[in-house]
Amino acid sequence: MTTLPIHRLDLSDDDTLRGLWQLQRAAYAVEARLIGFDAIPPLHETPDELRACGESFLGTEGLTGAVSWERLEDGTLDICRLVVHPSAHRSGIASALLDALDALEPADRTVVSTGTANLPAMELYRRRGFVPTGTRELAPGVTMTLLAR
């Protein structure tokens, strides 16, 4: 389990932005392989697009992991991204980020989505109390599962 400090990320800082952009490219490349689909939007966004995304971010010290979210009009917390560097998979970083997000942004309802074939992410969300609420086809034979708790 990780004990790295987790803090808000300031995407107006060029070094933070560059680190987050590199982190998400590495993380989403793994998901693309797992689900057999490389058109995951964050995998192809530019640093400027990332900076302008409008999401709030938490990250670990050294940017081995990050989570982003938006608060929807009805109060639902929408987890937009959860990324962990491939060299740090299975070290508890994703759980620590979700714990920090739960503490910072309590919500009666939280939603997230992931590639259906991304079994490590599906298992993580299941352990965190999320249940599938639907699927969306991304391409022939490739689906995303929508989850909520």
DSSP file with accessible surface (Angstrom, degrees, kcal/mol):
  #  RESIDUE AA STRUCTURE BP1 BP2  ACC     N-H-->O    O-->H-N    N-H-->O    O-->H-N    TCO  KAPPA ALPHA  PHI   PSI    X-CA   Y-CA   Z-CA
    1    1 A M              0   0  173      0, 0.0    91,-0.2     0, 0.0     2,-0.2   0.000 360.0 360.0 360.0 144.0    0.0    0.0    0.0
    2    2 A T        -     0   0   27     89,-0.1    90,-0.0     1,-0.1    89,-0.0  -0.491 360.0-177.2 -85.6 148.5    1.3    3.5   -0.8
    3    3 A T        +     0   0  138     -2,-0.2    -1,-0.1     2,-0.1     3,-0.1   0.062  38.2 137.5-124.3  18.3    2.0    6.2    1.7
    4    4 A L        -     0   0   66      1,-0.1    -2,-0.0    57,-0.0     2,-0.0  -0.421  63.0-103.9 -63.9 140.6    2.9    8.8   -0.8
    5    5 A P        -     0   0   78      0, 0.0    56,-2.1     0, 0.0     2,-0.4  -0.377  34.0-150.8 -63.2 143.2    1.5   12.3   -0.1
    6    6 A I  E     +A   60   0A  49     54,-0.2     2,-0.3    -3,-0.1    54,-0.2  -0.963  23.5 163.1-118.7 134.9   -1.5   13.2   -2.3
    7    7 A H  E     -A   59   0A  76     52,-2.5    52,-2.8    -2,-0.4     2,-0.1  -0.943  43.0 -81.5-146.0 164.4   -2.2   16.8   -3.2
    8    8 A R  E     -A   58   0A 132     -2,-0.3     2,-0.4    50,-0.2    50,-0.3  -0.415  45.2-130.7 -65.3 145.3   -4.2   18.9   -5.7
    9    9 A L        -     0   0   20     48,-2.3     2,-0.8    -2,-0.1    48,-0.4  -0.863   7.6-148.8-103.2 135.8   -2.5   19.4   -9.0
   10   10 A D    >   -     0   0   91     -2,-0.4     3,-1.6     1,-0.1     7,-0.3  -0.881   8.6-170.5-103.8 102.9   -2.1   22.8  -10.5
   11   11 A L  T 3  S+     0   0   19     -2,-0.8    -1,-0.1     1,-0.3     6,-0.1   0.538  80.0  73.8 -76.5  -3.2   -2.2   22.5  -14.3
   12   12 A S  T 3  S+     0   0   84      5,-0.1     2,-0.6     4,-0.0    -1,-0.3   0.678  79.6  87.6 -77.8 -14.7   -1.2   26.1  -14.8
   13   13 A D  S <> S-     0   0   69     -3,-1.6     4,-2.8     1,-0.2     5,-0.2  -0.743  76.2-147.8 -84.3 119.9    2.3   24.9  -13.7
   14   14 A D  H  > S+     0   0   98     -2,-0.6     4,-2.6     1,-0.2     5,-0.2   0.862  95.3  50.5 -60.0 -39.4    4.1   23.7  -16.9
   15   15 A D  H  > S+     0   0  109      2,-0.2     4,-2.4     1,-0.2    -1,-0.2   0.918 112.6  46.8 -66.4 -41.6    6.1   21.0  -15.1
   16   16 A T  H  > S+     0   0   34     -6,-0.2     4,-2.7     2,-0.2     5,-0.2   0.938 113.3  49.3 -63.3 -46.3    3.0   19.6  -13.4
   17   17 A L  H  X S+     0   0    8     -4,-2.8     4,-2.8    -7,-0.3     5,-0.2   0.941 112.0  47.5 -58.7 -48.0    1.1   19.6  -16.7
   18   18 A R  H  X S+     0   0  119     -4,-2.6     4,-2.5     1,-0.2     5,-0.2   0.923 113.0  49.0 -61.8 -43.5    4.0   17.9  -18.5
   19   19 A G  H  X S+     0   0   19     -4,-2.4     4,-2.4     2,-0.2    -1,-0.2   0.918 113.2  46.2 -63.5 -42.7    4.3   15.2  -15.8
   20   20 A L  H  X S+     0   0    1     -4,-2.7     4,-2.9     2,-0.2     5,-0.3   0.919 111.4  52.1 -66.1 -42.4    0.5   14.6  -15.8
   21   21 A W  H  X S+     0   0   61     -4,-2.8     4,-2.0    -5,-0.2    -2,-0.2   0.935 112.4  45.4 -60.2 -44.3    0.4   14.4  -19.6
   22   22 A Q  H  X S+     0   0  111     -4,-2.5     4,-2.1    -5,-0.2    -1,-0.2   0.910 112.6  52.1 -66.0 -40.8    3.3   11.9  -19.7
   23   23 A L  H  X S+     0   0    4     -4,-2.4     4,-2.6    -5,-0.2     5,-0.2   0.942 110.7  46.0 -60.4 -48.9    1.7    9.8  -16.8
   24   24 A Q  H  X S+     0   0    1     -4,-2.9     4,-3.0     1,-0.2     5,-0.3   0.886 109.6  54.6 -69.1 -32.6   -1.7    9.6  -18.6
   25   25 A R  H  X S+     0   0  102     -4,-2.0     4,-1.5    -5,-0.3    -1,-0.2   0.934 112.1  44.6 -63.0 -42.8   -0.1    8.7  -21.9
   26   26 A A  H  X S+     0   0   28     -4,-2.1     4,-1.2     2,-0.2    -2,-0.2   0.926 117.0  45.1 -65.8 -44.5    1.7    5.8  -20.2
   27   27 A A  H  X S+     0   0   12     -4,-2.6     4,-1.8     1,-0.2     3,-0.3   0.926 113.9  47.1 -67.8 -45.6   -1.4    4.6  -18.3
   28   28 A Y  H  X S+     0   0   19     -4,-3.0     4,-2.8     1,-0.2    -1,-0.2   0.778 103.4  63.4 -72.4 -22.0   -3.9    4.9  -21.1
   29   29 A A  H  X S+     0   0   31     -4,-1.5     4,-1.8    -5,-0.3    -1,-0.2   0.905 104.5  48.3 -64.3 -37.7   -1.4    3.0  -23.4
   30   30 A V  H  X S+     0   0   24     -4,-1.2     4,-2.4    -3,-0.3    -2,-0.2   0.939 112.0  48.0 -66.4 -46.2   -1.8    0.0  -21.1
   31   31 A E  H  X S+     0   0   26     -4,-1.8     4,-2.6     1,-0.2     5,-0.3   0.918 107.6  56.3 -61.7 -40.1   -5.6    0.3  -21.1
   32   32 A A  H  X>S+     0   0   10     -4,-2.8     5,-1.7     1,-0.2     4,-1.2   0.913 109.7  45.8 -58.1 -41.5   -5.6    0.6  -24.9
   33   33 A R  H  <5S+     0   0  181     -4,-1.8    -1,-0.2     1,-0.2    -2,-0.2   0.912 112.1  51.7 -66.6 -41.7   -3.8   -2.7  -25.1
   34   34 A L  H  <5S+     0   0   78     -4,-2.4    -2,-0.2     1,-0.2    -1,-0.2   0.878 120.0  33.0 -63.5 -38.9   -6.1   -4.4  -22.5
   35   35 A I  H  <5S-     0   0   18     -4,-2.6    -1,-0.2     2,-0.2    -2,-0.2   0.509 104.6-123.0 -98.9  -5.3   -9.3   -3.4  -24.3
   36   36 A G  T  <5S+     0   0   63     -4,-1.2     2,-0.3    -5,-0.3    -3,-0.2   0.870  77.4 107.4  68.8  38.3   -7.9   -3.6  -27.9
   37   37 A F      < -     0   0   43     -5,-1.7     3,-0.3    -6,-0.2    -2,-0.2  -0.924  42.8-176.9-152.5 115.9   -8.8    0.0  -28.7
   38   38 A D        +     0   0  114     -2,-0.3    -6,-0.1     1,-0.2    -5,-0.1   0.321  65.6  89.0-102.8  13.5   -6.3    2.9  -29.1
   39   39 A A        +     0   0   49     -7,-0.1    -1,-0.2     4,-0.0     5,-0.1   0.031  48.2 145.0 -98.4  30.0   -8.7    5.8  -29.6
   40   40 A I    >>  -     0   0   16     -3,-0.3     3,-1.6     1,-0.1     4,-0.7  -0.534  52.6-133.1 -65.4 120.6   -9.1    6.6  -25.9
   41   41 A P  H >> S+     0   0  103      0, 0.0     3,-1.7     0, 0.0     4,-0.8   0.875 100.7  52.1 -51.7 -46.8   -9.4   10.4  -26.0
   42   42 A P  H 34 S+     0   0   20      0, 0.0     3,-0.3     0, 0.0   -14,-0.1   0.776 100.4  65.2 -63.8 -20.2   -6.9   11.2  -23.2
   43   43 A L  H <4 S+     0   0   19     -3,-1.6   -14,-0.0     1,-0.2    -4,-0.0   0.786 112.6  33.2 -68.2 -23.2   -4.3    9.1  -25.0
   44   44 A H  H << S+     0   0  111     -3,-1.7    -1,-0.2    -4,-0.7     2,-0.1   0.399  90.3 114.6-115.0  -0.2   -4.3   11.5  -27.8
   45   45 A E     <  -     0   0   27     -4,-0.8   -20,-0.0    -3,-0.3     0, 0.0  -0.427  62.4-123.4 -76.2 151.7   -5.0   14.9  -26.2
   46   46 A T     >  -     0   0   62     -2,-0.1     4,-2.6     1,-0.1     5,-0.2  -0.438  27.3-105.5 -82.6 163.5   -2.3   17.6  -26.2
   47   47 A P  H  > S+     0   0   46      0, 0.0     4,-2.8     0, 0.0     5,-0.2   0.903 123.6  53.2 -56.0 -39.2   -1.0   19.2  -23.1
   48   48 A D  H  > S+     0   0  115      2,-0.2     4,-1.8     1,-0.2     5,-0.1   0.895 108.4  49.2 -64.5 -38.8   -3.0   22.3  -23.9
   49   49 A E  H  4 S+     0   0  104      2,-0.2     4,-0.3     1,-0.2    -1,-0.2   0.910 111.2  50.3 -65.9 -39.4   -6.2   20.2  -24.2
   50   50 A L  H >< S+     0   0    0     -4,-2.6     3,-1.5     1,-0.2     5,-0.3   0.945 109.2  51.0 -61.6 -46.7   -5.4   18.6  -20.9
   51   51 A R  H 3< S+     0   0   84     -4,-2.8     3,-0.5     1,-0.3    -1,-0.2   0.869 114.0  45.2 -58.6 -35.7   -4.8   22.0  -19.2
   52   52 A A  T 3< S+     0   0   82     -4,-1.8    -1,-0.3     1,-0.2    -2,-0.2   0.378  80.4 105.2 -91.5   6.9   -8.2   23.2  -20.6
   53   53 A C  S <  S-     0   0   31     -3,-1.5    -1,-0.2    -4,-0.3    -2,-0.1   0.705  77.8-135.1 -66.6 -22.4  -10.2   20.1  -19.7
   54   54 A G        +     0   0   63     -3,-0.5     2,-0.2     1,-0.3    -1,-0.1   0.502  59.4 129.6  84.0   1.4  -12.0   21.7  -16.7
   55   55 A E        -     0   0   36     -5,-0.3     2,-0.3    15,-0.1    -1,-0.3  -0.548  57.6-124.5 -87.4 156.3  -11.5   18.8  -14.4
   56   56 A S  E     - B   0  69A  48     13,-2.4    13,-1.9    -2,-0.2     2,-0.4  -0.791  31.2-154.2 -95.8 146.2  -10.0   19.0  -10.9
   57   57 A F  E     - B   0  68A   8    -48,-0.4   -48,-2.3    -2,-0.3     2,-0.4  -0.954  20.1-171.6-129.6 142.3   -7.0   16.8  -10.2
   58   58 A L  E     +AB   8  67A   9      9,-2.6     9,-2.5    -2,-0.4     2,-0.3  -0.952  20.6 177.9-118.0 146.6   -5.3   15.1   -7.3
   59   59 A G  E     -AB   7  66A   0    -52,-2.8   -52,-2.5    -2,-0.4     7,-0.2  -0.974  27.8-108.2-146.0 161.3   -1.9   13.4   -7.7
   60   60 A T  E >   -A    6   0A   1      5,-2.4     3,-2.4    -2,-0.3   -54,-0.2  -0.472  50.0 -86.3 -81.4 158.0    0.7   11.6   -5.8
   61   61 A E  T 3  S+     0   0  106    -56,-2.1     3,-0.5     1,-0.3    -1,-0.1  -0.427 122.7  21.2 -58.2 131.6    4.1   13.1   -5.0
   62   62 A G  T 3  S-     0   0   70      1,-0.2    -1,-0.3    -2,-0.1    -2,-0.0   0.486 118.6 -99.1  82.3   0.8    6.3   12.3   -8.0
   63   63 A L  S <  S+     0   0   32     -3,-2.4    -1,-0.2     2,-0.1    -2,-0.1   0.895  75.3 143.8  49.2  54.2    3.2   11.9  -10.2
   64   64 A T  S    S+     0   0   39     -3,-0.5    21,-3.0     1,-0.2     2,-0.3   0.596  75.6  10.1 -87.5 -12.5    3.0    8.1  -10.1
   65   65 A G  E     - C   0  84A   0     19,-0.3    -5,-2.4    -5,-0.1     2,-0.3  -0.986  63.9-178.5-160.9 155.8   -0.8    8.4  -10.1
   66   66 A A  E     -BC  59  83A   1     17,-2.5    17,-2.9    -2,-0.3     2,-0.3  -0.988   8.9-160.1-154.6 154.4   -3.6   10.9  -10.5
   67   67 A V  E     -BC  58  82A   0     -9,-2.5    -9,-2.6    -2,-0.3     2,-0.3  -0.986   9.9-166.2-134.7 143.5   -7.4   11.1  -10.3
   68   68 A S  E     +BC  57  81A   0     13,-2.6    12,-1.7    -2,-0.3    13,-1.1  -0.935   9.7 174.2-128.7 158.8   -9.6   13.8  -11.8
   69   69 A W  E     -BC  56  79A   5    -13,-1.9   -13,-2.4    -2,-0.3     2,-0.3  -0.974  20.3-151.2-154.7 163.9  -13.3   14.6  -11.3
   70   70 A E  E     - C   0  78A  70      8,-2.0     8,-3.1    -2,-0.3     2,-0.6  -0.977  22.0-130.6-134.9 148.1  -16.1   16.9  -12.0
   71   71 A R  E     - C   0  77A  99     -2,-0.3     6,-0.2     6,-0.2     5,-0.1  -0.896  27.9-141.6 -98.2 120.7  -19.1   17.7   -9.9
   72   72 A L    >   -     0   0   65      4,-3.1     3,-2.3    -2,-0.6     0, 0.0  -0.363  26.2-102.2 -79.4 164.1  -22.3   17.4  -11.9
   73   73 A E  T 3  S+     0   0  215      1,-0.3    -1,-0.1     2,-0.1    -2,-0.0   0.815 122.0  54.3 -57.1 -33.2  -25.3   19.7  -11.5
   74   74 A D  T 3  S-     0   0  120      2,-0.1    -1,-0.3     1,-0.1     3,-0.1   0.385 124.2-101.4 -84.4   5.9  -27.2   17.1   -9.5
   75   75 A G  S <  S+     0   0   32     -3,-2.3    34,-0.3     1,-0.3    33,-0.2   0.321  74.6 144.6  93.6  -8.4  -24.3   16.7   -7.0
   76   76 A T        -     0   0    4     32,-0.1    -4,-3.1    31,-0.1     2,-0.6  -0.388  48.8-131.6 -63.1 139.1  -23.0   13.5   -8.5
   77   77 A L  E     -Cd  71 110A   0     32,-2.6    34,-2.8    -6,-0.2     2,-0.7  -0.852  19.8-159.7 -93.3 120.8  -19.3   13.1   -8.4
   78   78 A D  E     -Cd  70 111A  42     -8,-3.1    -8,-2.0    -2,-0.6     2,-0.7  -0.916   7.2-149.2-105.8 110.4  -18.0   12.0  -11.9
   79   79 A I  E     +C   69   0A   3     32,-3.0    34,-0.5    -2,-0.7   -10,-0.3  -0.728  19.2 178.6 -78.6 115.4  -14.6   10.4  -11.8
   80   80 A C  E     +     0   0A  39    -12,-1.7     2,-0.3    -2,-0.7   -11,-0.2   0.843  60.7   9.2 -88.4 -40.8  -13.1   11.4  -15.2
   81   81 A R  E     +C   68   0A  15    -13,-1.1   -13,-2.6     2,-0.0     2,-0.4  -0.997  48.0 179.9-144.2 141.7   -9.6    9.8  -15.0
   82   82 A L  E     +C   67   0A  30     -2,-0.3     2,-0.4   -15,-0.2   -15,-0.2  -0.920  22.9 172.8-140.1 110.0   -7.8    7.5  -12.8
   83   83 A V  E     -C   66   0A   4    -17,-2.9   -17,-2.5    -2,-0.4     2,-0.4  -0.969  14.8-179.1-127.6 138.0   -4.2    6.9  -14.0
   84   84 A V  E     -C   65   0A  16     -2,-0.4   -19,-0.3   -19,-0.2     5,-0.1  -0.998  38.5-106.5-132.7 135.3   -1.3    5.0  -12.4
   85   85 A H    >   -     0   0   69    -21,-3.0     3,-2.6    -2,-0.4     4,-0.3  -0.353  30.5-121.7 -59.5 137.8    2.1    4.7  -14.1
   86   86 A P  G >  S+     0   0   45      0, 0.0     3,-1.3     0, 0.0    -1,-0.1   0.829 111.8  60.7 -53.4 -32.3    2.6    1.2  -15.3
   87   87 A S  G 3  S+     0   0  105      1,-0.2    -2,-0.1   -23,-0.0   -23,-0.0   0.665 108.7  45.1 -69.9 -11.8    5.7    0.7  -13.2
   88   88 A A  G X  S+     0   0   14     -3,-2.6     3,-1.0   -24,-0.2     5,-0.4   0.236  80.6 136.2-116.1  11.9    3.6    1.4  -10.1
   89   89 A H  T <  S+     0   0   85     -3,-1.3    -4,-0.0    -4,-0.3     0, 0.0  -0.261  71.2  18.3 -59.5 147.2    0.6   -0.9  -10.9
   90   90 A R  T 3  S+     0   0  236      1,-0.1    -1,-0.2     0, 0.0    -2,-0.0   0.748  92.1 111.0  64.1  29.4   -0.7   -3.0   -8.1
   91   91 A S  S <  S-     0   0   43     -3,-1.0   -89,-0.1   -90,-0.0    -2,-0.1   0.346  93.6-102.8-111.6   4.0    1.0   -0.9   -5.4
   92   92 A G  S  > S+     0   0   19    -91,-0.2     4,-2.4    -4,-0.1     5,-0.2   0.452  85.8 123.1  92.1   1.6   -2.2    0.7   -3.9
   93   93 A I  H  > S+     0   0    6     -5,-0.4     4,-2.7     2,-0.2     5,-0.2   0.928  73.1  50.4 -64.9 -43.9   -1.9    4.0   -5.6
   94   94 A A  H  > S+     0   0   21      1,-0.2     4,-2.5     2,-0.2    -1,-0.2   0.936 112.9  46.8 -60.9 -44.2   -5.3    3.9   -7.3
   95   95 A S  H  > S+     0   0   19      1,-0.2     4,-2.7     2,-0.2    -1,-0.2   0.911 111.6  51.1 -63.9 -41.4   -7.0    3.0   -4.0
   96   96 A A  H  X S+     0   0   16     -4,-2.4     4,-2.4     2,-0.2    -1,-0.2   0.905 110.5  49.4 -63.3 -39.6   -5.1    5.7   -2.1
   97   97 A L  H  X S+     0   0    0     -4,-2.7     4,-2.5     2,-0.2    -2,-0.2   0.924 111.9  47.8 -65.3 -42.0   -6.2    8.3   -4.7
   98   98 A L  H  X S+     0   0    2     -4,-2.5     4,-2.8    -5,-0.2    -2,-0.2   0.898 110.8  52.0 -66.9 -37.2   -9.8    7.2   -4.5
   99   99 A D  H  X S+     0   0   84     -4,-2.7     4,-2.1     2,-0.2    -2,-0.2   0.932 111.2  47.4 -60.8 -45.4   -9.6    7.3   -0.7
  100  100 A A  H  X S+     0   0   28     -4,-2.4     4,-2.3     2,-0.2    -2,-0.2   0.906 112.5  49.3 -64.3 -40.1   -8.3   10.9   -0.9
  101  101 A L  H  X S+     0   0    0     -4,-2.5     4,-3.2     2,-0.2    -2,-0.2   0.930 109.3  51.7 -65.6 -43.1  -11.0   11.9   -3.4
  102  102 A D  H  < S+     0   0   45     -4,-2.8    -1,-0.2     1,-0.2    -2,-0.2   0.892 112.9  46.1 -59.3 -39.4  -13.7   10.4   -1.2
  103  103 A A  H  < S+     0   0   84     -4,-2.1    -1,-0.2    -5,-0.2    -2,-0.2   0.889 118.8  40.6 -71.0 -38.4  -12.4   12.4    1.8
  104  104 A L  H  < S+     0   0   74     -4,-2.3    -2,-0.2     1,-0.2    -3,-0.2   0.855 128.7  26.4 -78.5 -36.9  -12.1   15.6   -0.2
  105  105 A E  S  < S-     0   0   42     -4,-3.2    -1,-0.2    -5,-0.2    -2,-0.1  -0.573  75.8-168.9-130.8  68.4  -15.3   15.4   -2.2
  106  106 A P        -     0   0   94      0, 0.0     2,-0.3     0, 0.0    -3,-0.1  -0.292  14.2-178.8 -59.4 144.6  -17.9   13.3   -0.4
  107  107 A A        -     0   0   34      1,-0.1     3,-0.1    -5,-0.1   -31,-0.1  -0.999  39.8-141.7-148.0 144.2  -20.9   12.4   -2.6
  108  108 A D  S    S+     0   0  174     -2,-0.3     2,-0.4     1,-0.2    -1,-0.1   0.799 100.3  26.5 -70.1 -30.1  -24.1   10.6   -2.3
  109  109 A R        -     0   0  112    -34,-0.3   -32,-2.6    -3,-0.1     2,-0.4  -0.997  67.9-177.0-138.1 132.1  -23.5    9.3   -5.8
  110  110 A T  E     -d   77   0A   4     39,-2.2    39,-2.0    -2,-0.4     2,-0.3  -0.988   7.3-167.5-127.7 138.0  -20.3    8.7   -7.7
  111  111 A V  E     +dE  78 148A  23    -34,-2.8   -32,-3.0    -2,-0.4     2,-0.3  -0.906  11.5 163.6-125.1 155.0  -19.9    7.5  -11.3
  112  112 A V  E     - E   0 147A   8     35,-2.1    35,-3.2    -2,-0.3     2,-0.3  -0.962  17.0-151.9-157.9 160.5  -17.0    6.3  -13.3
  113  113 A S  E     + E   0 146A  50    -34,-0.5     2,-0.3    -2,-0.3    33,-0.2  -0.984  15.7 168.2-139.4 153.6  -16.5    4.4  -16.6
  114  114 A T  E     - E   0 145A  10     31,-1.8    31,-3.3    -2,-0.3     2,-0.1  -0.975  47.8 -73.7-154.6 162.0  -13.8    2.1  -17.9
  115  115 A G  E >   - E   0 144A   3     -2,-0.3     3,-2.0    29,-0.3    29,-0.3  -0.408  40.7-133.1 -59.7 130.4  -13.1   -0.3  -20.7
  116  116 A T  T 3  S+     0   0   44     27,-2.5    -1,-0.2     1,-0.3    28,-0.1   0.865 107.3  51.6 -56.0 -36.7  -15.2   -3.4  -20.1
  117  117 A A  T 3  S+     0   0   52     26,-0.5     2,-1.9     1,-0.1    -1,-0.3   0.485  80.8  99.5 -82.8   0.9  -12.1   -5.5  -20.9
  118  118 A N    <>  +     0   0   18     -3,-2.0     4,-2.5     1,-0.2     3,-0.3  -0.575  51.8 174.7 -83.8  77.6   -9.9   -3.6  -18.4
  119  119 A L  H  > S+     0   0  122     -2,-1.9     4,-2.6     1,-0.2     5,-0.2   0.859  70.0  55.8 -61.4 -37.8  -10.3   -6.3  -15.8
  120  120 A P  H  > S+     0   0   74      0, 0.0     4,-2.2     0, 0.0    -1,-0.2   0.940 112.6  43.1 -61.0 -41.6   -7.9   -4.7  -13.2
  121  121 A A  H  > S+     0   0   17     -3,-0.3     4,-2.7     2,-0.2     5,-0.3   0.921 112.4  52.7 -68.7 -42.7   -9.9   -1.5  -13.3
  122  122 A M  H  X S+     0   0   38     -4,-2.5     4,-2.3    -7,-0.2    -1,-0.2   0.923 111.7  46.8 -58.4 -42.2  -13.3   -3.3  -13.2
  123  123 A E  H  X S+     0   0   72     -4,-2.6     4,-2.6     2,-0.2    -1,-0.2   0.906 110.1  52.8 -67.3 -41.9  -12.1   -5.3  -10.1
  124  124 A L  H  X S+     0   0   17     -4,-2.2     4,-1.3    -5,-0.2    -2,-0.2   0.953 112.3  44.6 -56.9 -50.2  -10.8   -2.1   -8.4
  125  125 A Y  H  <>S+     0   0   10     -4,-2.7     5,-2.5     1,-0.2     3,-0.3   0.901 111.1  53.8 -65.6 -37.5  -14.1   -0.4   -8.8
  126  126 A R  H ><5S+     0   0  143     -4,-2.3     3,-1.9    -5,-0.3    -1,-0.2   0.945 107.8  50.5 -60.3 -45.5  -16.1   -3.5   -7.7
  127  127 A R  H 3<5S+     0   0  136     -4,-2.6    -1,-0.2     1,-0.3    -2,-0.2   0.786 106.6  56.7 -61.5 -27.0  -14.0   -3.6   -4.5
  128  128 A R  T 3<5S-     0   0   44     -4,-1.3    -1,-0.3    -3,-0.3    -2,-0.2   0.313 126.4 -99.2 -88.4   6.5  -14.8    0.1   -4.0
  129  129 A G  T < 5S+     0   0   46     -3,-1.9     2,-0.2     1,-0.3    -3,-0.2   0.535  74.7 142.9  92.4   6.7  -18.6   -0.6   -4.1
  130  130 A F      < -     0   0    5     -5,-2.5    -1,-0.3    -6,-0.2    19,-0.2  -0.584  30.5-163.2 -80.2 144.8  -19.3    0.4   -7.7
  131  131 A V  E     -F  148   0A  87     17,-2.7    17,-2.2    -2,-0.2     2,-0.1  -0.963  28.5 -99.9-125.5 145.6  -21.8   -1.6   -9.7
  132  132 A P  E     +F  147   0A  87      0, 0.0    15,-0.3     0, 0.0     3,-0.1  -0.373  35.0 176.3 -63.6 138.3  -22.3   -1.6  -13.4
  133  133 A T  E     -     0   0A  83     13,-3.5     2,-0.3     1,-0.4    14,-0.2   0.415  61.0 -39.1-120.3  -5.4  -25.2    0.5  -14.7
  134  134 A G  E     -F  146   0A  30     12,-1.1    12,-2.9     2,-0.0    -1,-0.4  -0.943  52.5-112.1 165.5 176.2  -24.7    0.1  -18.4
  135  135 A T  E     -F  145   0A  94     -2,-0.3     2,-0.4    10,-0.2    10,-0.2  -0.940  13.2-155.5-133.9 158.5  -22.4   -0.2  -21.3
  136  136 A R  E     -F  144   0A 135      8,-2.4     8,-2.8    -2,-0.3     2,-0.4  -0.999  21.9-126.3-134.2 130.9  -21.5    2.0  -24.3
  137  137 A E  E     +F  143   0A 134     -2,-0.4     6,-0.3     6,-0.2    -2,-0.0  -0.647  24.9 178.4 -79.4 125.8  -20.1    0.6  -27.5
  138  138 A L  E    S-     0   0A  58      4,-3.0     5,-0.2     1,-0.5    -1,-0.2   0.756  71.5 -19.6 -93.0 -34.2  -16.9    2.5  -28.5
  139  139 A A  E >  S-F  142   0A  25      3,-1.5     3,-2.9  -102,-0.0    -1,-0.5  -0.938 100.3 -53.5-162.7 165.0  -16.2    0.4  -31.6
  140  140 A P  T 3  S+     0   0  118      0, 0.0     3,-0.1     0, 0.0    -3,-0.0  -0.286 129.6   2.5 -52.5 121.4  -17.3   -3.0  -32.9
  141  141 A G  T 3  S+     0   0   80      1,-0.1     2,-0.5    -3,-0.0    -4,-0.0   0.478 112.1 102.0  80.8   3.3  -16.5   -5.4  -30.2
  142  142 A V  E <   + F   0 139A  16     -3,-2.9    -4,-3.0   -26,-0.0    -3,-1.5  -0.976  47.0 175.0-124.8 119.7  -15.2   -2.8  -27.8
  143  143 A T  E     - F   0 137A  48     -2,-0.5   -27,-2.5    -6,-0.3   -26,-0.5  -0.885  24.0-143.3-124.0 158.2  -17.4   -1.5  -24.9
  144  144 A M  E     -EF 115 136A  36     -8,-2.8    -8,-2.4    -2,-0.3     2,-0.5  -0.935  20.3-138.7-112.4 136.7  -17.1    0.8  -22.0
  145  145 A T  E     -EF 114 135A   6    -31,-3.3   -31,-1.8    -2,-0.4     2,-0.4  -0.871   8.8-146.5 -99.1 131.4  -18.8   -0.1  -18.7
  146  146 A L  E     -EF 113 134A  45    -12,-2.9   -13,-3.5    -2,-0.5   -12,-1.1  -0.818  22.2-173.5 -93.8 133.5  -20.6    2.7  -16.8
  147  147 A L  E     +EF 112 132A   4    -35,-3.2   -35,-2.1    -2,-0.4     2,-0.3  -0.930   8.8 179.4-129.9 154.5  -20.5    2.2  -13.0
  148  148 A A  E      EF 111 131A   6    -17,-2.2   -17,-2.7    -2,-0.3   -37,-0.2  -0.979 360.0 360.0-148.5 157.4  -22.0    3.9  -10.0
  149  149 A R              0   0   85    -39,-2.0   -39,-2.2    -2,-0.3   -19,-0.1  -0.976 360.0 360.0-145.7 360.0  -22.1    3.7   -6.2
